[in-house]
Amino acid sequence: MTKAFPSIARRLKNIGIKLLKMGTFLITRFIENWKRYFLGDTVDVHPSPSNDIRPSLGGPVLSLGGGGPDVDDAIQWMINQVRGSSNSNSKVNVVVIRTSGNHDYNRLIYAMKGVNFVETLVVSSREEANKSEIFEKVRNADVVFFAGGDQCQYIRNWKDTKLETAVKSVYLKGGGVGGTSAGAMIQSDCVYDACASSEKGIETRDALEDPYRDITFTYNFFNWSNLKGTIVDTHFDRRERMGRIMTFIARQIKDGVSSSVLGIAVSESTSVLVDKNGLVKVMGRGAAYFVLGNHQPEVCEPRKPLTFSNYKIWKVRSGDTFNLRNRPTSGYYLRSVKRGRIDSNPY
């Protein structure tokens, strides 16, 4: 009888371990399910690739939000473009992607015209970004929207993953890709990733004083055809970021990335909308600035203030347009940076 006690103890221990593992599994499943928020019609969630009778999509189109309150009409514009028109009977599936947060976009987007369903995915690791389930959910979407957040986390968790591949497939099939704040900044050809600075990132004064200190960039993320040679910045007017984007442009030219770089700077409560032909429309309360640098900076070195003459700047107000494929040759004003100071009001 005494000899049986160790055996019973081992069995109880094994049962306890199994229960612990089962509990961990259930908790994990709960967390995973909690990080997915769905609203809408489930009929068209997983269309059959071999028997997809849905009409072709009208894009690709982009929506770049400047942060702050969203421009609801800009998101609706993107949805309508993908549907083919504002009067189309077709409906689209929308997926919102973020690394943290909740489902606050679901009700907003689901209430818009022409939306079949909207699902928010909180994808906070590379492991999650490489899951087949996440890949399929995004690939089957017609519109993808990136919430605001931290572009460094977006790049670290999503670049070179199945999620990135899925988003690209949405664009290539004529869908829409949008985002606000950091979610807009990751769309450009060159991305200021903020991975070497504080969460707030580098601002104008520090960038102009030293173009290399704590300023890093990421390349070859999405590579959208109409955003070649661009760098996007947001929260532009409120945080007075003109000198910052001027520095980013100078760095690309000095470092040999490109001989000509166009900054797309979006004010808060404002969106830059890009149709499939590269025609931009600005929508919202503020303006967008298109800032061109097309020659070598006079001084762009570590621990030295920036000097760069004659940036060309187009200020495009709400309702006005700008052509990314056939850029205008007039309508701009010139501003220069001399020893870390902009020569006159750049706005």
N, C-alpha and C positions, 0 to 999 in steps of 0.2 A: 504493500500500500504506500509506503514511504517513497519507493522508487517511482511511483506514478506522478507524484507532485511536480517534478521537473518537466515531465512530458505535458501535463496540464498547463503549467506555467508557460511553456513554449508555445502551445496552441493558443492560449489567451493572448500572448504577445503578438503572434502572427495575425490573429483576428484584429487586434488593435491597430497594427500597421496597415492592414487592408482597409479598415474603416477610416484611418487617417488619410490614406491615399485617395479613397473614394470621396471623402470630404473635400480634400484639396481639389480634386477633379471637378466636383460640383461647384465649388467656389469659383474656380477658373472659368467654367462654362457660364456661370452667372455674370462674371465680370465681362466676358466676351460679348454676351448677349446684351448686357447693359450698355455697351459702347456702340450699339447699332440702334438707330432710331428710324422707324419706317412710318410713312403716312401716305395712303393712297390706294389705288387699285392694284391688286396682286396678279391680275390676269396676264399682264404683259411683262412680268418681272424677268423671266428667262425665255426670250423668244428663241425659237429653234433656228440655228444658223442655216439649215438646209431648207427651211420652209418659212422664211421671214417675209410676210406679205405687207409689212409696213412700208409706207412710201419712202423714197430716198430723202436724205436730209439736205437742207438748204445752205449749209455752211461750207467750209469752217469759218467760225466767227469767234472773236475774243471780246471780253469785257474786263477792263482794268479799272478797279475802284481805288480811289485815293485814301480810303480809310474814313473813320468817323461814321456818322449815319449813312447807311446804304442808300444808293439811288435805286429805288424799286423799279422805276421805269427802265433803267438800264438792264436789269436782269430780265424784265419782260421783253425788252427789245431782242436780247440774245435768244430767248425762247422762241419768239416769233420768227426770227431769221432762220433758225433751225427747222421750224415747222413749215417754212416756205412763205408765210405771210401772216398778218394778224387776223385774217379771216379764214385761215385754214381750219378744217375739221380735225386734222390730225393732232395727236397729243404726244408729248415727249416725257421721257423718264429722266429725272434729275438726281444726281448724287452729289452731296456736299461732303468735302473731305477736310479733316483737321487733325491736329495731334493732341488736342485737349479741348475741353468745353462740352457743350451739350447740343440739344436739338433745336436751338432757337431759330434756325432758318427754315425748319420744316413747314410750319404753319404759314409763314410769309410766302414761301415759294409755292406751296400747294394751292394757295388761294389765287394764284395767278392764272390767267387764261391759257388753256392748252397744256396743262400739266396732268399727266396720268398718275405718277407717283413721285415722291421725293424721299430719299433716304440719306441720313447723315452717318458717315463712317468716321470713327475716331481711331486713326491709325498712328500709333505712337511709338512704333519700333520697326526696324528693318524686317524682323521676323514676321510681324503682321503684314507689312507691305509686300511680302513675298508669298502670302497665303493664296492658294488657288481660289478660295471663296471670295476674297477681296478682289482678285483679278477679274473674276467673272462678273461680279456686281458692277465694277467700274466699266468693263468692256461693253456690257449690255446697256449702259447709259447713253443718252443722247446729248446731255448737257452735264458738265462737271463744273463745280464751283468750289474754290478753295477759300475757306474762311481766313480771317486775319489771325496773326499769331507771330511766331518767330521763324523767319526764313532760314536761319541756321538749322533749327530742328527739322524743318521741312526737307532741307537738302540732305542732312545726315541720315534721316530715316527713310527717305523716298527715292533718292537718286540711285540709278542703276538697280532698280527693283522691278518686280512684276507690275506694281502699281504704276510706275512711270510708263511702262510699255502699254498698259491698259489705257491710260490717259491719252497717249499719243494715238492709239487706235480710234478713240472717239473723235479726235481732231481730223484724222485722215479720212474717216467715213463721212465727213461733212457735219460733224456735231459742233457744239459750242463749249468753250473753256473760259471760265471767268474766275475772278478772285478779287479780294480787296486787301489793301495794306500789304502785308507780307505775301498774301496769296496772289497779289498782282505782280509784286516784284520778282517772283520766281519765274514769271512768264518770259522775261526778256532774254536776249541772246547772251548777254553778260549779266550776271546776278551779283549785286553787292550782298554777300552772305552774312555779314555781321558776326562771323564765327570767331573773330579775334578781338572783339570789343565787348563792352558790357551789353546787357539786354536792351538798353536804350539805343545802342549803336553810336556811331560817330556822327557828330553834327558839324555844321558849316565851319565854325571858327577853328576847331581842331583839324579838320580836313584841309583847310587852306594853309594852315601853319606848317603842316607836315603831311604831304600826300601819301606817305607810306606807313605811318604809324597806325597800327591796329586796323588797317584797311585791307581786306582780302576779298577775292572774287571767286565765283564758281562759273564754269563754262560747260557747254554741252549737256544741258539739262533737257529742256523741251525742244528748243530749236524751231520755233514756229516760223513758217516761211515769210510771213509779213512783218516779222520782228527781227530780221537779220540786221546785225550791226547796231543794236539798240541796248540801252540800259534804262530800266524803269525805276522811278522813285515815287514815293507817296507821302501823305501828310505834308504836302509841299509848302503851301502858303503859311499854314498855321505854325510850322516849325522852321520856316525861313531856310529852306534847304537848297537854294540856288547854288551857293558856293560849294556845297557838298556834291551835287551832281556835276558841277564844273570840274571838280577834282577827280571824280570817277572817270569822266571822259578823258581828261588829260592822262590819267594812268594807262588807259587802254592804248592810247597812241604812243606814249613813251615806252611802254613795255612791249610794243611790237605786235599787239593783238590785232589792231586794225589801224588803218591810216585815216579813217573817218568814222566817227561814232555819233549817233543821235540819242540824246537823252529824252525820255518821255516822262515828264514830271506832272503828277496828278494831284490837284488840291483835294482837301477833305470834302465829303459830300458831293463828289464829282466823279464821273466815270469817262474813260476813253473807250469808245466802241470801235472795233476794227472789223469791217465786213470782209467777205472772201476775196475781194479785189484790192484790199489794202487801203480802202478809203475810211478815214477816221471821222467819227462824229463825237463831239463832246456834249455830255449831258450832265445836268445837275446844277448846283448852286454856284460853283466856282469856275475857274479856268484851268486849262492844261497848258503846259509850256513844252515846246519842242526845241531842244538846245543842241546845236550842231558844233562839234569841233572837227576841223578837217585839215589841220596842219600840226607840225611838231610844237610842243610847248617850249617856250624860251627857257624856263627853269621848272623841272619836275624831278626832284631828287629827295632822298630821305633826309629829314632834319633841316630842310630848307623850305621857306614859304614858296607857294606856287606863283609862277608868272606865266600867263597864257593870254595872248591878245586875240581880240576879235572873235569871240563866240557869236554865232548867229542864233538869235532867239525869236521864235514865233510864239506869240501869246494867242491861244485859241480859246475864245469864250464859249460858254454853253450855247449850243445850237449851231455853232460854226464847224467847219470841216478842215481836214488836213490830209494830204495824199502821201502815204508811206512809200508807194511804188514809184510814183512820179513826184518827187519832192519839189516844192515850189522854189523858185529862184529869186523871189522878191517877197516883200511883206514882212521881212525880219528887221530887228534892230540889233546893234552890236554892243557887246559889253566885254570888258577886259579885266583880267586879274593881274595886279602888279604887287609883287612882294606880299602876297597873301590877302590883298584887299581888292574888292570889286570897285571899279572906278566910279560907278554911279548906280542908282537904284535899278536893279535888274528886273523888277516886277512891273 
